[in-house]
């Protein structure tokens, strides 16, 4: 298995006991993930991008958290409105979205 | 936020609707994750390693799946008994565990 061109991870506060509770979840991170999925589909980029929900990264006060590998870029306080910009500037444009970095 | 020395991701089949169902979960991936946590604690490596459960990577037939970034190493069919070896050989030894690669 080769790491995809971009592997996007989004905390949806899923716990290993199967419950989904926590700051990122409360801050609409599921909707952020769904918006990424829509953008990836609309741009026909599903071959280049893998996207996953995750459990807590331990930096809840900066959530919702979005991590992009293999670049190792950490974004915080990500809203639904930021997704288009991350897709335009980072994923398609190749530039980190500086003001979302944590 | 700087990517930790090792960021370990383990599919526990957590879905964005809050349920935890799927092949990796059925194959004891939660126990694999808990074993990693125990090993990390025993070896006093929590400062170097971040570990997260995730939703489905889409390669269920090879589960349980363990991914290690920033190296971008993908392991499959990982059992509780494999965890010590991944910790010894990869995390502490710096060598990929070849026979678990997918």
N, CA and C atoms of all chains as a GROMACS GRO file, in nm:
protein
  612
    1UNK      N    1   0.086  -0.121   0.000
    1UNK     CA    2   0.000   0.000   0.000
    1UNK      C    3   0.088   0.124   0.000
    2UNK      N    4   0.063   0.211  -0.095
    2UNK     CA    5   0.139   0.335  -0.103
    2UNK      C    6   0.052   0.448  -0.047
    3UNK      N    7   0.111   0.532   0.034
    3UNK     CA    8   0.038   0.648   0.087
    3UNK      C    9  -0.018   0.729  -0.029
    4UNK      N   10  -0.145   0.766  -0.021
    4UNK     CA   11  -0.203   0.846  -0.130
    4UNK      C   12  -0.137   0.983  -0.138
    5UNK      N   13  -0.162   1.052  -0.246
    5UNK     CA   14  -0.102   1.185  -0.265
    5UNK      C   15  -0.132   1.276  -0.146
    6UNK      N   16  -0.255   1.269  -0.097
    6UNK     CA   17  -0.291   1.340   0.027
    6UNK      C   18  -0.378   1.248   0.112
    7UNK      N   19  -0.344   1.239   0.238
    7UNK     CA   20  -0.426   1.163   0.334
    7UNK      C   21  -0.475   1.263   0.438
    8UNK      N   22  -0.603   1.292   0.432
    8UNK     CA   23  -0.663   1.394   0.520
    8UNK      C   24  -0.728   1.326   0.640
    9UNK      N   25  -0.691   1.370   0.758
    9UNK     CA   26  -0.746   1.316   0.883
    9UNK      C   27  -0.824   1.425   0.955
   10UNK      N   28  -0.943   1.393   0.999
   10UNK     CA   29  -1.027   1.491   1.069
   10UNK      C   30  -1.078   1.429   1.198
   11UNK      N   31  -1.051   1.495   1.309
   11UNK     CA   32  -1.103   1.444   1.436
   11UNK      C   33  -1.254   1.462   1.441
   12UNK      N   34  -1.325   1.351   1.459
   12UNK     CA   35  -1.469   1.360   1.485
   12UNK      C   36  -1.498   1.309   1.627
   13UNK      N   37  -1.392   1.309   1.708
   13UNK     CA   38  -1.407   1.274   1.851
   13UNK      C   39  -1.462   1.134   1.872
   14UNK      N   40  -1.428   1.041   1.782
   14UNK     CA   41  -1.479   0.905   1.803
   14UNK      C   42  -1.389   0.832   1.902
   15UNK      N   43  -1.450   0.773   1.998
   15UNK     CA   44  -1.376   0.706   2.105
   15UNK      C   45  -1.374   0.556   2.079
   16UNK      N   46  -1.280   0.488   2.145
   16UNK     CA   47  -1.266   0.345   2.117
   16UNK      C   48  -1.376   0.262   2.181
   17UNK      N   49  -1.458   0.324   2.263
   17UNK     CA   50  -1.574   0.252   2.314
   17UNK      C   51  -1.695   0.271   2.223
   18UNK      N   52  -1.674   0.339   2.109
   18UNK     CA   53  -1.780   0.353   2.010
   18UNK      C   54  -1.865   0.478   2.025
   19UNK      N   55  -1.841   0.556   2.130
   19UNK     CA   56  -1.918   0.679   2.140
   19UNK      C   57  -1.845   0.792   2.069
   20UNK      N   58  -1.918   0.893   2.032
   20UNK     CA   59  -1.863   1.006   1.959
   20UNK      C   60  -1.896   1.133   2.037
   21UNK      N   61  -1.802   1.171   2.122
   21UNK     CA   62  -1.822   1.286   2.208
   21UNK      C   63  -1.694   1.364   2.213
   22UNK      N   64  -1.706   1.496   2.225
   22UNK     CA   65  -1.586   1.576   2.238
   22UNK      C   66  -1.597   1.705   2.162
   23UNK      N   67  -1.492   1.787   2.179
   23UNK     CA   68  -1.498   1.924   2.128
   23UNK      C   69  -1.511   1.931   1.976
   24UNK      N   70  -1.427   1.857   1.905
   24UNK     CA   71  -1.432   1.866   1.758
   24UNK      C   72  -1.570   1.824   1.706
   25UNK      N   73  -1.624   1.717   1.762
   25UNK     CA   74  -1.758   1.673   1.723
   25UNK      C   75  -1.860   1.783   1.749
   26UNK      N   76  -1.852   1.844   1.866
   26UNK     CA   77  -1.946   1.952   1.901
   26UNK      C   78  -1.933   2.071   1.807
   27UNK      N   79  -1.811   2.091   1.754
   27UNK     CA   80  -1.785   2.204   1.664
   27UNK      C   81  -1.807   2.165   1.519
   28UNK      N   82  -1.893   2.069   1.495
   28UNK     CA   83  -1.937   2.037   1.359
   28UNK      C   84  -1.830   1.972   1.271
   29UNK      N   85  -1.738   1.896   1.333
   29UNK     CA   86  -1.632   1.837   1.250
   29UNK      C   87  -1.684   1.730   1.154
   30UNK      N   88  -1.797   1.667   1.188
   30UNK     CA   89  -1.855   1.571   1.093
   30UNK      C   90  -1.899   1.644   0.966
   31UNK      N   91  -1.955   1.764   0.984
   31UNK     CA   92  -1.997   1.843   0.867
   31UNK      C   93  -1.874   1.890   0.787
   32UNK      N   94  -1.764   1.920   0.858
   32UNK     CA   95  -1.640   1.957   0.788
   32UNK      C   96  -1.594   1.840   0.702
   33UNK      N   97  -1.596   1.720   0.759
   33UNK     CA   98  -1.556   1.601   0.684
   33UNK      C   99  -1.649   1.578   0.564
   34UNK      N  100  -1.777   1.593   0.586
   34UNK     CA  101  -1.871   1.572   0.476
   34UNK      C  102  -1.850   1.674   0.364
   35UNK      N  103  -1.813   1.797   0.402
   35UNK     CA  104  -1.787   1.900   0.302
   35UNK      C  105  -1.662   1.866   0.222
   36UNK      N  106  -1.558   1.814   0.290
   36UNK     CA  107  -1.440   1.765   0.216
   36UNK      C  108  -1.481   1.656   0.116
   37UNK      N  109  -1.564   1.563   0.161
   37UNK     CA  110  -1.606   1.454   0.072
   37UNK      C  111  -1.678   1.508  -0.052
   38UNK      N  112  -1.763   1.607  -0.032
   38UNK     CA  113  -1.835   1.668  -0.145
   38UNK      C  114  -1.738   1.737  -0.240
   39UNK      N  115  -1.643   1.811  -0.183
   39UNK     CA  116  -1.546   1.884  -0.267
   39UNK      C  117  -1.457   1.787  -0.346
   40UNK      N  118  -1.415   1.680  -0.278
   40UNK     CA  119  -1.330   1.580  -0.344
   40UNK      C  120  -1.407   1.515  -0.460
   41UNK      N  121  -1.534   1.487  -0.437
   41UNK     CA  122  -1.617   1.426  -0.540
   41UNK      C  123  -1.638   1.522  -0.657
   42UNK      N  124  -1.672   1.646  -0.625
   42UNK     CA  125  -1.699   1.746  -0.731
   42UNK      C  126  -1.575   1.771  -0.817
   43UNK      N  127  -1.457   1.765  -0.753
   43UNK     CA  128  -1.333   1.792  -0.825
   43UNK      C  129  -1.273   1.666  -0.887
   44UNK      N  130  -1.342   1.553  -0.866
   44UNK     CA  131  -1.298   1.426  -0.922
   44UNK      C  132  -1.156   1.389  -0.873
   45UNK      N  133  -1.132   1.408  -0.744
   45UNK     CA  134  -1.000   1.385  -0.687
   45UNK      C  135  -0.993   1.263  -0.596
   46UNK      N  136  -1.095   1.178  -0.604
   46UNK     CA  137  -1.099   1.065  -0.510
   46UNK      C  138  -0.982   0.968  -0.532
   47UNK      N  139  -0.922   0.970  -0.649
   47UNK     CA  140  -0.808   0.882  -0.673
   47UNK      C  141  -0.681   0.931  -0.605
   48UNK      N  142  -0.676   1.059  -0.572
   48UNK     CA  143  -0.556   1.119  -0.513
   48UNK      C  144  -0.565   1.134  -0.362
   49UNK      N  145  -0.687   1.126  -0.309
   49UNK     CA  146  -0.707   1.165  -0.169
   49UNK      C  147  -0.777   1.055  -0.091
   50UNK      N  148  -0.720   1.023   0.024
   50UNK     CA  149  -0.787   0.937   0.121
   50UNK      C  150  -0.826   1.027   0.238
   51UNK      N  151  -0.945   1.008   0.289
   51UNK     CA  152  -0.991   1.093   0.400
   51UNK      C  153  -1.051   1.004   0.508
   52UNK      N  154  -1.014   1.035   0.632
   52UNK     CA  155  -1.062   0.953   0.745
   52UNK      C  156  -1.100   1.039   0.863
   53UNK      N  157  -1.204   0.997   0.931
   53UNK     CA  158  -1.233   1.051   1.064
   53UNK      C  159  -1.143   0.981   1.166
   54UNK      N  160  -1.116   1.050   1.274
   54UNK     CA  161  -1.028   0.994   1.378
   54UNK      C  162  -1.084   1.024   1.517
   55UNK      N  163  -1.020   0.963   1.615
   55UNK     CA  164  -1.041   1.001   1.754
   55UNK      C  165  -0.957   1.123   1.787
   56UNK      N  166  -0.956   1.156   1.914
   56UNK     CA  167  -0.897   1.281   1.965
   56UNK      C  168  -0.746   1.290   1.944
   57UNK      N  169  -0.700   1.407   1.896
   57UNK     CA  170  -0.557   1.433   1.882
   57UNK      C  171  -0.497   1.494   2.009
   58UNK      N  172  -0.581   1.527   2.105
   58UNK     CA  173  -0.531   1.580   2.232
   58UNK      C  174  -0.505   1.729   2.232
   59UNK      N  175  -0.551   1.798   2.129
   59UNK     CA  176  -0.534   1.944   2.123
   59UNK      C  177  -0.671   2.007   2.097
   60UNK      N  178  -0.766   1.964   2.179
   60UNK     CA  179  -0.908   1.996   2.160
   60UNK      C  180  -0.934   2.146   2.151
   61UNK      N  181  -0.858   2.223   2.228
   61UNK     CA  182  -0.885   2.367   2.232
   61UNK      C  183  -0.860   2.433   2.097
   62UNK      N  184  -0.792   2.362   2.007
   62UNK     CA  185  -0.766   2.416   1.874
   62UNK      C  186  -0.856   2.352   1.767
   63UNK      N  187  -0.949   2.271   1.810
   63UNK     CA  188  -1.034   2.199   1.716
   63UNK      C  189  -1.140   2.284   1.652
   64UNK      N  190  -1.203   2.234   1.546
   64UNK     CA  191  -1.175   2.106   1.479
   64UNK      C  192  -1.038   2.103   1.412
   65UNK      N  193  -0.974   1.987   1.426
   65UNK     CA  194  -0.839   1.965   1.374
   65UNK      C  195  -0.845   1.887   1.242
   66UNK      N  196  -0.766   1.934   1.145
   66UNK     CA  197  -0.750   1.864   1.018
   66UNK      C  198  -0.600   1.845   0.995
   67UNK      N  199  -0.557   1.721   0.972
   67UNK     CA  200  -0.416   1.693   0.946
   67UNK      C  201  -0.403   1.639   0.804
   68UNK      N  202  -0.301   1.683   0.734
   68UNK     CA  203  -0.278   1.634   0.598
   68UNK      C  204  -0.140   1.570   0.590
   69UNK      N  205  -0.138   1.440   0.557
   69UNK     CA  206  -0.014   1.368   0.533
   69UNK      C  207  -0.003   1.337   0.384
   70UNK      N  208   0.114   1.310   0.330
   70UNK     CA  209   0.242   1.298   0.398
   70UNK      C  210   0.307   1.432   0.432
   71UNK      N  211   0.243   1.542   0.398
   71UNK     CA  212   0.304   1.673   0.422
   71UNK      C  213   0.326   1.700   0.571
   72UNK      N  214   0.237   1.643   0.656
   72UNK     CA  215   0.246   1.670   0.799
   72UNK      C  216   0.203   1.811   0.833
   73UNK      N  217   0.090   1.854   0.775
   73UNK     CA  218   0.038   1.989   0.798
   73UNK      C  219  -0.082   1.980   0.893
   74UNK      N  220  -0.081   2.063   0.998
   74UNK     CA  221  -0.185   2.061   1.101
   74UNK      C  222  -0.263   2.191   1.096
   75UNK      N  223  -0.393   2.180   1.066
   75UNK     CA  224  -0.482   2.295   1.066
   75UNK      C  225  -0.574   2.289   1.187
   76UNK      N  226  -0.608   2.407   1.241
   76UNK     CA  227  -0.698   2.411   1.355
   76UNK      C  228  -0.812   2.509   1.336
   77UNK      N  229  -0.912   2.496   1.420
   77UNK     CA  230  -1.032   2.581   1.415
   77UNK      C  231  -1.094   2.580   1.275
   78UNK      N  232  -1.093   2.464   1.213
   78UNK     CA  233  -1.139   2.454   1.074
   78UNK      C  234  -1.292   2.449   1.070
   79UNK      N  235  -1.349   2.538   0.991
   79UNK     CA  236  -1.494   2.541   0.973
   79UNK      C  237  -1.530   2.489   0.835
   80UNK      N  238  -1.659   2.468   0.816
   80UNK     CA  239  -1.709   2.426   0.684
   80UNK      C  240  -1.665   2.525   0.577
   81UNK      N  241  -1.664   2.654   0.613
   81UNK     CA  242  -1.628   2.758   0.516
   81UNK      C  243  -1.480   2.755   0.477
   82UNK      N  244  -1.396   2.689   0.557
   82UNK     CA  245  -1.253   2.682   0.526
   82UNK      C  246  -1.219   2.570   0.427
   83UNK      N  247  -1.311   2.477   0.409
   83UNK     CA  248  -1.279   2.356   0.332
   83UNK      C  249  -1.245   2.389   0.186
   84UNK      N  250  -1.323   2.476   0.125
   84UNK     CA  251  -1.300   2.511  -0.015
   84UNK      C  252  -1.160   2.573  -0.032
   85UNK      N  253  -1.122   2.653   0.067
   85UNK     CA  254  -0.991   2.718   0.061
   85UNK      C  255  -0.877   2.617   0.077
   86UNK      N  256  -0.894   2.521   0.167
   86UNK     CA  257  -0.791   2.418   0.183
   86UNK      C  258  -0.780   2.337   0.054
   87UNK      N  259  -0.893   2.308  -0.006
   87UNK     CA  260  -0.891   2.232  -0.132
   87UNK      C  261  -0.824   2.314  -0.244
   88UNK      N  262  -0.862   2.441  -0.256
   88UNK     CA  263  -0.807   2.527  -0.362
   88UNK      C  264  -0.658   2.551  -0.342
   89UNK      N  265  -0.624   2.601  -0.224
   89UNK     CA  266  -0.488   2.650  -0.203
   89UNK      C  267  -0.388   2.538  -0.174
   90UNK      N  268  -0.427   2.444  -0.088
   90UNK     CA  269  -0.334   2.339  -0.047
   90UNK      C  270  -0.340   2.218  -0.142
   91UNK      N  271  -0.455   2.156  -0.147
   91UNK     CA  272  -0.465   2.029  -0.220
   91UNK      C  273  -0.444   2.049  -0.370
   92UNK      N  274  -0.508   2.149  -0.427
   92UNK     CA  275  -0.490   2.171  -0.571
   92UNK      C  276  -0.379   2.270  -0.601
   93UNK      N  277  -0.357   2.368  -0.511
   93UNK     CA  278  -0.258   2.472  -0.540
   93UNK      C  279  -0.118   2.443  -0.489
   94UNK      N  280  -0.110   2.351  -0.393
   94UNK     CA  281   0.023   2.315  -0.343
   94UNK      C  282   0.080   2.410  -0.239
   95UNK      N  283  -0.004   2.502  -0.190
   95UNK     CA  284   0.044   2.597  -0.087
   95UNK      C  285  -0.032   2.576   0.044
   96UNK      N  286   0.041   2.577   0.152
   96UNK     CA  287  -0.020   2.564   0.285
   96UNK      C  288  -0.108   2.687   0.312
   97UNK      N  289  -0.223   2.666   0.377
   97UNK     CA  290  -0.310   2.777   0.416
   97UNK      C  291  -0.259   2.830   0.551
   98UNK      N  292  -0.175   2.930   0.541
   98UNK     CA  293  -0.096   2.975   0.658
   98UNK      C  294  -0.182   3.013   0.779
   99UNK      N  295  -0.291   3.084   0.757
   99UNK     CA  296  -0.365   3.136   0.871
   99UNK      C  297  -0.446   3.030   0.944
  100UNK      N  298  -0.452   2.910   0.892
  100UNK     CA  299  -0.519   2.799   0.963
  100UNK      C  300  -0.420   2.708   1.034
  101UNK      N  301  -0.292   2.733   1.013
  101UNK     CA  302  -0.191   2.647   1.077
  101UNK      C  303  -0.195   2.659   1.229
  102UNK      N  304  -0.169   2.548   1.294
  102UNK     CA  305  -0.158   2.554   1.441
  102UNK      C  306  -0.019   2.505   1.480
  103UNK      N  307   0.188   2.328   1.527
  103UNK     CA  308   0.192   2.187   1.564
  103UNK      C  309   0.287   2.114   1.471
  104UNK      N  310   0.381   2.044   1.532
  104UNK     CA  311   0.478   1.967   1.454
  104UNK      C  312   0.438   1.820   1.462
  105UNK      N  313   0.441   1.753   1.350
  105UNK     CA  314   0.411   1.610   1.348
  105UNK      C  315   0.503   1.538   1.446
  106UNK      N  316   0.447   1.452   1.530
  106UNK     CA  317   0.532   1.379   1.625
  106UNK      C  318   0.628   1.286   1.551
  107UNK      N  319   0.725   1.236   1.624
  107UNK     CA  320   0.824   1.146   1.563
  107UNK      C  321   0.754   1.030   1.493
  108UNK      N  322   0.653   0.976   1.557
  108UNK     CA  323   0.570   0.873   1.494
  108UNK      C  324   0.423   0.900   1.525
  109UNK      N  325   0.342   0.899   1.424
  109UNK     CA  326   0.197   0.913   1.441
  109UNK      C  327   0.134   0.782   1.392
  110UNK      N  328   0.083   0.705   1.488
  110UNK     CA  329   0.029   0.573   1.458
  110UNK      C  330  -0.123   0.582   1.447
  111UNK      N  331  -0.176   0.533   1.336
  111UNK     CA  332  -0.320   0.533   1.312
  111UNK      C  333  -0.370   0.389   1.303
  112UNK      N  334  -0.478   0.360   1.373
  112UNK     CA  335  -0.534   0.225   1.372
  112UNK      C  336  -0.682   0.233   1.343
  113UNK      N  337  -0.726   0.163   1.241
  113UNK     CA  338  -0.870   0.160   1.212
  113UNK      C  339  -0.943   0.081   1.320
  114UNK      N  340  -1.039   0.149   1.385
  114UNK     CA  341  -1.129   0.076   1.475
  114UNK      C  342  -1.271   0.080   1.420
  115UNK      N  343  -1.279   0.107   1.290
  115UNK     CA  344  -1.408   0.102   1.219
  115UNK      C  345  -1.510   0.201   1.277
  116UNK      N  346  -1.462   0.316   1.326
  116UNK     CA  347  -1.559   0.412   1.380
  116UNK      C  348  -1.618   0.494   1.265
  117UNK      N  349  -1.748   0.500   1.265
  117UNK     CA  350  -1.818   0.570   1.157
  117UNK      C  351  -1.860   0.708   1.203
  118UNK      N  352  -1.886   0.796   1.104
  118UNK     CA  353  -1.918   0.934   1.140
  118UNK      C  354  -2.057   0.948   1.199
  119UNK      N  355  -2.137   0.842   1.196
  119UNK     CA  356  -2.266   0.848   1.264
  119UNK      C  357  -2.253   0.800   1.409
  120UNK      N  358  -2.129   0.770   1.450
  120UNK     CA  359  -2.106   0.735   1.590
  120UNK      C  360  -2.109   0.586   1.620
  121UNK      N  361  -2.139   0.505   1.520
  121UNK     CA  362  -2.136   0.361   1.545
  121UNK      C  363  -1.997   0.306   1.512
  122UNK      N  364  -1.966   0.194   1.569
  122UNK     CA  365  -1.836   0.132   1.551
  122UNK      C  366  -1.859  -0.010   1.500
  123UNK      N  367  -1.860  -0.022   1.369
  123UNK     CA  368  -1.887  -0.151   1.307
  123UNK      C  369  -1.791  -0.170   1.192
  124UNK      N  370  -1.753  -0.294   1.165
  124UNK     CA  371  -1.670  -0.318   1.050
  124UNK      C  372  -1.565  -0.423   1.078
  125UNK      N  373  -1.489  -0.456   0.974
  125UNK     CA  374  -1.399  -0.569   0.981
  125UNK      C  375  -1.288  -0.550   1.085
  126UNK      N  376  -1.220  -0.435   1.082
  126UNK     CA  377  -1.108  -0.414   1.176
  126UNK      C  378  -1.157  -0.424   1.320
  127UNK      N  379  -1.271  -0.361   1.347
  127UNK     CA  380  -1.327  -0.368   1.482
  127UNK      C  381  -1.355  -0.513   1.521
  128UNK      N  382  -1.414  -0.588   1.429
  128UNK     CA  383  -1.444  -0.730   1.457
  128UNK      C  384  -1.318  -0.811   1.481
  129UNK      N  385  -1.207  -0.769   1.419
  129UNK     CA  386  -1.080  -0.840   1.432
  129UNK      C  387  -0.997  -0.784   1.547
  130UNK      N  388  -1.064  -0.728   1.646
  130UNK     CA  389  -0.996  -0.690   1.770
  130UNK      C  390  -0.902  -0.572   1.757
  131UNK      N  391  -0.931  -0.479   1.665
  131UNK     CA  392  -0.838  -0.367   1.648
  131UNK      C  393  -0.836  -0.274   1.770
  132UNK      N  394  -0.945  -0.270   1.845
  132UNK     CA  395  -0.942  -0.189   1.968
  132UNK      C  396  -0.838  -0.246   2.064
  133UNK      N  397  -0.833  -0.378   2.071
  133UNK     CA  398  -0.734  -0.443   2.159
  133UNK      C  399  -0.591  -0.418   2.106
  134UNK      N  400  -0.575  -0.416   1.975
  134UNK     CA  401  -0.443  -0.383   1.916
  134UNK      C  402  -0.403  -0.242   1.959
  135UNK      N  403  -0.496  -0.148   1.949
  135UNK     CA  404  -0.468  -0.010   1.990
  135UNK      C  405  -0.434  -0.003   2.138
  136UNK      N  406  -0.510  -0.073   2.220
  136UNK     CA  407  -0.483  -0.071   2.364
  136UNK      C  408  -0.346  -0.130   2.396
  137UNK      N  409  -0.306  -0.232   2.319
  137UNK     CA  410  -0.175  -0.293   2.340
  137UNK      C  411  -0.064  -0.194   2.302
  138UNK      N  412  -0.084  -0.121   2.193
  138UNK     CA  413   0.012  -0.014   2.159
  138UNK      C  414   0.022   0.086   2.274
  139UNK      N  415  -0.092   0.128   2.328
  139UNK     CA  416  -0.090   0.226   2.438
  139UNK      C  417  -0.011   0.173   2.557
  140UNK      N  418  -0.029   0.045   2.588
  140UNK     CA  419   0.043  -0.015   2.700
  140UNK      C  420   0.194  -0.016   2.673
  141UNK      N  421   0.230  -0.057   2.550
  141UNK     CA  422   0.372  -0.064   2.515
  141UNK      C  423   0.437   0.075   2.517
  142UNK      N  424   0.364   0.174   2.466
  142UNK     CA  425   0.417   0.311   2.463
  142UNK      C  426   0.439   0.361   2.605
  143UNK      N  427   0.344   0.329   2.690
  143UNK     CA  428   0.356   0.370   2.830
  143UNK      C  429   0.473   0.299   2.899
  144UNK      N  430   0.482   0.170   2.881
  144UNK     CA  431   0.589   0.092   2.945
  144UNK      C  432   0.728   0.137   2.900
  145UNK      N  433   0.737   0.178   2.772
  145UNK     CA  434   0.867   0.219   2.718
  145UNK      C  435   0.892   0.369   2.737
  146UNK      N  436   0.796   0.437   2.799
  146UNK     CA  437   0.808   0.580   2.827
  146UNK      C  438   0.829   0.659   2.698
  147UNK      N  439   0.750   0.625   2.596
  147UNK     CA  440   0.765   0.689   2.466
  147UNK      C  441   0.650   0.782   2.430
  148UNK      N  442   0.569   0.818   2.528
  148UNK     CA  443   0.451   0.897   2.495
  148UNK      C  444   0.487   1.035   2.439
  149UNK      N  445   0.606   1.083   2.467
  149UNK     CA  446   0.648   1.212   2.412
  149UNK      C  447   0.682   1.207   2.264
  150UNK      N  448   0.711   1.087   2.216
  150UNK     CA  449   0.753   1.071   2.076
  150UNK      C  450   0.640   1.023   1.985
  151UNK      N  451   0.535   0.969   2.045
  151UNK     CA  452   0.434   0.898   1.965
  151UNK      C  453   0.295   0.951   1.992
  152UNK      N  454   0.224   0.980   1.884
  152UNK     CA  455   0.081   1.010   1.894
  152UNK      C  456   0.010   0.890   1.832
  153UNK      N  457  -0.098   0.846   1.893
  153UNK     CA  458  -0.170   0.730   1.842
  153UNK      C  459  -0.318   0.762   1.838
  154UNK      N  460  -0.382   0.726   1.727
  154UNK     CA  461  -0.525   0.756   1.710
  154UNK      C  462  -0.600   0.639   1.648
  155UNK      N  463  -0.721   0.620   1.694
  155UNK     CA  464  -0.814   0.533   1.621
  155UNK      C  465  -0.874   0.611   1.505
  156UNK      N  466  -0.914   0.539   1.403
  156UNK     CA  467  -0.971   0.604   1.284
  156UNK      C  468  -1.091   0.526   1.232
  157UNK      N  469  -1.158   0.587   1.136
  157UNK     CA  470  -1.259   0.516   1.057
  157UNK      C  471  -1.191   0.434   0.949
  158UNK      N  472  -1.273   0.380   0.862
  158UNK     CA  473  -1.230   0.282   0.761
  158UNK      C  474  -1.135   0.340   0.657
  159UNK      N  475  -1.025   0.265   0.629
  159UNK     CA  476  -0.932   0.304   0.523
  159UNK      C  477  -0.972   0.247   0.387
  160UNK      N  478  -1.075   0.164   0.384
  160UNK     CA  479  -1.123   0.112   0.257
  160UNK      C  480  -1.048  -0.011   0.208
  161UNK      N  481  -0.967  -0.071   0.292
  161UNK     CA  482  -0.895  -0.193   0.253
  161UNK      C  483  -0.919  -0.300   0.360
  162UNK      N  484  -1.047  -0.316   0.390
  162UNK     CA  485  -1.092  -0.398   0.503
  162UNK      C  486  -1.038  -0.541   0.496
  163UNK      N  487  -1.025  -0.594   0.376
  163UNK     CA  488  -0.983  -0.734   0.364
  163UNK      C  489  -0.841  -0.756   0.415
  164UNK      N  490  -0.768  -0.646   0.434
  164UNK     CA  491  -0.631  -0.657   0.488
  164UNK      C  492  -0.624  -0.615   0.635
  165UNK      N  493  -0.738  -0.590   0.696
  165UNK     CA  494  -0.740  -0.541   0.834
  165UNK      C  495  -0.706  -0.647   0.935
  166UNK      N  496  -0.679  -0.605   1.058
  166UNK     CA  497  -0.668  -0.467   1.104
  166UNK      C  498  -0.548  -0.394   1.042
  167UNK      N  499  -0.574  -0.267   1.010
  167UNK     CA  500  -0.475  -0.181   0.944
  167UNK      C  501  -0.409  -0.088   1.046
  168UNK      N  502  -0.278  -0.078   1.037
  168UNK     CA  503  -0.201   0.016   1.118
  168UNK      C  504  -0.115   0.099   1.022
  169UNK      N  505  -0.126   0.231   1.030
  169UNK     CA  506  -0.047   0.320   0.945
  169UNK      C  507   0.046   0.402   1.035
  170UNK      N  508   0.169   0.419   0.992
  170UNK     CA  509   0.264   0.500   1.069
  170UNK      C  510   0.314   0.615   0.982
  171UNK      N  511   0.287   0.737   1.028
  171UNK     CA  512   0.340   0.857   0.964
  171UNK      C  513   0.445   0.919   1.055
  172UNK      N  514   0.536   1.002   1.005
  172UNK     CA  515   0.545   1.051   0.868
  172UNK      C  516   0.609   0.952   0.770
  173UNK      N  517   0.645   0.833   0.819
  173UNK     CA  518   0.711   0.737   0.730
  173UNK      C  519   0.620   0.691   0.616
  174UNK      N  520   0.488   0.689   0.643
  174UNK     CA  521   0.395   0.640   0.541
  174UNK      C  522   0.404   0.489   0.523
  175UNK      N  523   0.408   0.418   0.635
  175UNK     CA  524   0.419   0.272   0.633
  175UNK      C  525   0.283   0.211   0.666
  176UNK      N  526   0.238   0.116   0.584
  176UNK     CA  527   0.107   0.055   0.599
  176UNK      C  528   0.123  -0.092   0.635
  177UNK      N  529   0.074  -0.128   0.753
  177UNK     CA  530   0.076  -0.268   0.797
  177UNK      C  531  -0.066  -0.326   0.793
  178UNK      N  532  -0.075  -0.454   0.763
  178UNK     CA  533  -0.206  -0.519   0.758
  178UNK      C  534  -0.209  -0.648   0.837
  179UNK      N  535  -0.332  -0.694   0.863
  179UNK     CA  536  -0.355  -0.818   0.940
  179UNK      C  537  -0.279  -0.814   1.072
  180UNK      N  538  -0.280  -0.696   1.134
  180UNK     CA  539  -0.202  -0.678   1.257
  180UNK      C  540  -0.279  -0.735   1.377
  181UNK      N  541  -0.213  -0.822   1.450
  181UNK     CA  542  -0.272  -0.880   1.570
  181UNK      C  543  -0.206  -0.821   1.695
  182UNK      N  544  -0.266  -0.850   1.808
  182UNK     CA  545  -0.210  -0.807   1.936
  182UNK      C  546  -0.065  -0.856   1.949
  183UNK      N  547  -0.040  -0.977   1.900
  183UNK     CA  548   0.094  -1.034   1.912
  183UNK      C  549   0.198  -0.963   1.825
  184UNK      N  550   0.152  -0.888   1.725
  184UNK     CA  551   0.247  -0.816   1.637
  184UNK      C  552   0.294  -0.683   1.696
  185UNK      N  553   0.222  -0.634   1.797
  185UNK     CA  554   0.248  -0.498   1.845
  185UNK      C  555   0.389  -0.483   1.902
  186UNK      N  556   0.431  -0.580   1.982
  186UNK     CA  557   0.563  -0.573   2.043
  186UNK      C  558   0.672  -0.568   1.936
  187UNK      N  559   0.650  -0.644   1.829
  187UNK     CA  560   0.749  -0.647   1.720
  187UNK      C  561   0.754  -0.514   1.646
  188UNK      N  562   0.637  -0.454   1.620
  188UNK     CA  563   0.635  -0.323   1.554
  188UNK      C  564   0.705  -0.219   1.643
  189UNK      N  565   0.682  -0.228   1.772
  189UNK     CA  566   0.747  -0.135   1.864
  189UNK      C  567   0.899  -0.158   1.866
  190UNK      N  568   0.941  -0.283   1.877
  190UNK     CA  569   1.084  -0.315   1.883
  190UNK      C  570   1.156  -0.279   1.753
  191UNK      N  571   1.104  -0.335   1.644
  191UNK     CA  572   1.177  -0.327   1.517
  191UNK      C  573   1.161  -0.193   1.447
  192UNK      N  574   1.037  -0.143   1.442
  192UNK     CA  575   1.012  -0.019   1.368
  192UNK      C  576   1.031   0.105   1.456
  193UNK      N  577   0.950   0.115   1.560
  193UNK     CA  578   0.948   0.240   1.638
  193UNK      C  579   1.081   0.261   1.712
  194UNK      N  580   1.132   0.156   1.773
  194UNK     CA  581   1.259   0.174   1.846
  194UNK      C  582   1.380   0.137   1.760
  195UNK      N  583   1.362   0.041   1.669
  195UNK     CA  584   1.477  -0.005   1.590
  195UNK      C  585   1.497   0.068   1.459
  196UNK      N  586   1.392   0.134   1.411
  196UNK     CA  587   1.405   0.209   1.286
  196UNK      C  588   1.396   0.126   1.159
  197UNK      N  589   1.355  -0.001   1.173
  197UNK     CA  590   1.341  -0.087   1.056
  197UNK      C  591   1.195  -0.127   1.035
  198UNK      N  592   1.149  -0.119   0.912
  198UNK     CA  593   1.012  -0.160   0.879
  198UNK      C  594   0.996  -0.309   0.904
  199UNK      N  595   0.879  -0.351   0.953
  199UNK     CA  596   0.851  -0.493   0.972
  199UNK      C  597   0.797  -0.548   0.839
  200UNK      N  598   0.888  -0.601   0.762
  200UNK     CA  599   0.859  -0.632   0.621
  200UNK      C  600   0.739  -0.725   0.602
  201UNK      N  601   0.729  -0.829   0.685
  201UNK     CA  602   0.625  -0.930   0.660
  201UNK      C  603   0.485  -0.882   0.696
  202UNK      N  604   0.474  -0.766   0.758
  202UNK     CA  605   0.340  -0.711   0.787
  202UNK      C  606   0.299  -0.604   0.686
  203UNK      N  607   0.390  -0.568   0.597
  203UNK     CA  608   0.359  -0.463   0.498
  203UNK      C  609   0.247  -0.507   0.406
  204UNK      N  610   0.165  -0.412   0.367
  204UNK     CA  611   0.062  -0.442   0.265
  204UNK      C  612   0.082  -0.350   0.146
   0.00000   0.00000   0.00000
